[in-house]
Amino acid sequence: MDLGLIIRALAGAAVLWATQSVAAEQVDIPDGSLTLHAKLYRPAGAGPFPGVVALHDCGGLNRRRKALSQLYDAWGQHLLADGFAVVFPDSFGSRGLGPQCRVRAPKIRVWRERVADANAARRWLQTQGFVRADHISLLGWASGGTAALWAVRPNAVPRDGGADFRSAAAFYPGCRRLRLTAWSARVPTLILIGSADDWTLASTCQQMVAGARGRSARAEIVVYPGAPHEFDRANAPLRLRTGLARTADPSGKAHRGTNAAARADALKRVPQFLAR
């Protein structure tokens, strides 16, 4: 095929993608004395659409100029295209905090403040006429995924009168403490993690899910062979991070990077799971 024709076709595809992308909308979510700043991806039309509360990792929602576009914006756009309204509450920036990956005594705890933020975002979505109040799911990455797992425990049922989360999905969460607390889930829950993840171990999450059998709503785990932490981030070469506060071993070192096969499967699997 003519090289010029190929280049023109690729350029046309890029323009089409750009025209289909929707800029995230900045919204504020009141929660008592706190105002949660958030990013909202809203489908066109009146709806109502299924909703997703999406929880960022320890780096925060806007830790670097390209961070949102590389991971959270990509997922926001992907879920938006599948007909979901997606809100990303900013747990750190809303409280005047920066990234927490190297903070050994974080002020924002996954089992308390992050769970409260998830529920505040759920309640806010339930007041929006374009959202199905009975079909709001929870999605999280790393520490946000850990928060999602805390939020769906049986003893964490919301008491605000609104419909509960319909389901939850967690990317590469930390499962060690949850396993020790005999974790189980009250709603269908999906965990996605790589076998080569040296930040949060797949084996610990597998043990946690196995221990929940018989006393939990349907919980399932997908372990991707050879995939590291942040396998779903597009076009990210494998890199070593150092100085981290909470890693699988005491070294504070862990790798992250794209795994194309795992990413492709997750992009298909997660929307199908959340649509149930």
N, C-alpha and C positions, 0 to 999 in steps of 0.2 A: 504494500500500500504506500502511496505517496506520503513522504514525511510531513510535508506542509499540510496535507489533509488531516493527518493524525493530530498535529499541533492545533489546528483550527477546531477539531472536534473536542479536544481536551479543554481548550479555552472556552468553548461553548458550554461544556458541562460545568465548568467553574462558575460561569456567569449564571447558569440556571440554579446552581446550589445557592449562590449569593442572594438571588431574588427570592428563593424559597425560605431562607433563614429569617427568623423573626427575632428582633432585638428583645432582650429581657427587659421587663418593666420593673422599676424600683417601687416597692410598696413598703408600708410600715404596718406592723402588726402590734396592737396594744396588748400588753400582758401585765396587768397591775401597774407597778411603778416603772416597768421596763417597756421600752418600745423596741421591738425586734425589727431591724432592717432586713429586707428580703428581696430576692430576685424572683420574678414571676414570669413564667412562660404560659401564655394564654392562647388557646386555639381560636381561630376566627369563627365567628358565629355565636349564636345564643346558647348553644349547649342544651341541656347540661352535660358536662364531660366528667369522666372519672378523674380524680385528683391524686396527686402524689406529693408528699412532704419529703424533701430530699435533704439529707444531712451531710455537710462537708466533713473533711478529715481534720487532723490536728494542725494542718497548715492554714486553715481558715478559708473563707470564701473568696477573698480577693488578695491573696498573699503576694502575688506577682502580677504584672500586667497581663501576661499570657495564661496565667493559671486557669482562669475561668473559661477562656475559650478552648483550652486544651482538654479539659476533662468535663467540668460541670456544664459549660455551655454546649458541648457536644452531646452530652446526655439530655440536657434540656431540649435541644432541638430534635433529637431522636425521638424522645417520648412525645413531644409536641406533634411531630409528624404522625404518630400513632394515635393521636386524639386525646392525649392526657393534658390536663392543666397541672403544671409543676411549680412548686414554690420551694425556694432554697432559703431558709432562715439563716442569718449570719450570727451565729452564737458568740463569736469573739468580737468582731467589729462593733456590734451593737452595744457591747460593754466596754468599749475603748481598749480592747486587747488585740495584740498581734498574734502571730503564729505561736502555737503551744507545743510543738514537737520536741523542743529541747528544754521545756519547763518541767522540772521534776516534781513540783508540788502545784499542779494547776488549780486555778480558782474555779474553773468551769468543769464540773465533773460529769462524766458520761452517764452516770446512773441518777443524777439529780437535775442539774440545770439543763443538760442536753435533752433529757426526757421531757422536762417542762416546756422547752422550746418546741419540741416536736408536737406536743399537744396544743400549744398555743397556735401553731401554724395550722394544725388540723381544724381547730375551732374556727379560725379565720376563714379557711377555705369553705367550711360548711355554711358560712353566712353569705357566700358569693353565689348569686343566682345562676352563674354559668357552670357551677360545679355540682356534681351529684353528691349530696351530703352523706349518702349511705355507701359510697364507693371511693374512699380515700385510703391509699396505701402509704407505706413508709419505706423509704429507700435510704441507704447510707453507705459511706465509704470509710474504711479503716476505723478511726475512733467514732465517726458518725455511724458506721455499721454496728459497732459495739453498743452505741447509744440506742440504736433501733432494737437490738436484741434485749436490752434492759427494758425498753418501753413496752414490749409485747409479753412480758412475763405475766402469769395469771394474777399475781398480787398487785399489778400496776394498772388495773382496769381504770379507765377514766371515770370520774364521778361528776362530770360537768353536764350530764344529760344529753350529750350529743352521741351520735353513732360512733362506734369504735372503729379503729383501723380495720380495714378489710383483710390486709395481708402485709407482709414485710419482706424485704430483700436486703441482704447485707453483703457488701464486697469486702473481702479480706479483713474481717473484724478480729479484735483480740478476744479470745474465748477463755483464757486461763481462769480469770476470776469468776466468770459466769459458770464455767464447769464446776468449780469448787462450791458454788452455791446451788448446785443441782438444778440448773436452768431448764425451763420448759417454756413453751409458747402457747398463748391462747388463740392465736390466729395462724393461718398457714404462713410458713416462713421458709425462705430460700437463702442459703449461704453459698457464695461463690468465692473460691480461694485457689491459689496456685500451689502446687506441690513444692515449688522452689522458693516459696515466700520465706525469707529469713527475718522478717520484721514481725509478722503474726503467723504462727505455725498452723498449717492445715491439720496436723495430727491432733492438736488440742481441740479444734472445732469439731473434728470427727468424733472424738471421745465425748464431747458435750452433747452432740446430736444423738449419738448412740445411747447415752445415759437418759435422754428424754423420751425414749420410745416407751409407749404404753401409758404415758401420763402427760401427753402434749398434743396440741393440734398438729396437723401434718407439718413436720419439719424435715427439710431435705438439704443435702449439701452436695455441691458439685466441686470436685477437686480437679483442676486442669493440670495435666502433666507438664512439668518444666516451666510453668508460668510463675513469674516473680510478683512481688507487690506492685500494685498499680498496673496490672497487665492490660487493663481496659483503656489506658491513656494512649491516644493515637501517636504514632511516629516518635516514640520516646526511646532512645537507645538505653541499654542497660547501664545504670550508673550506681555507684556506691555512695550512700549518705552516711555521715558520721556525726557524732555528738548527740545522738537521739536519746531521749529520756527513757523510753519504754520500748525495748526490743526483745526479741526472743531469748537472747543471751545478754550478759552484762556488758558486752563490748560497746553498745551504742551504735553499732554499724549494721546497715541493712541495704539491700539492693532494691531497685525498682526499675521498671521498664516495660515496654509493650511486649505482649505475646499475641501475635496476629490471630492465631487459631482460637485462643481463649476469648479474645476481644470479639471476634466475629460471632462466636456462640453466645456470648453474654448479650450482645446487641439484639439477638433474636429471642433468646430465652427470657430475659427479664420483662420486656413488654408483654409477652404472652402470659407470664405468671401473674403480673399485676392486673391484667385485663380480666382475670377469672372472677 
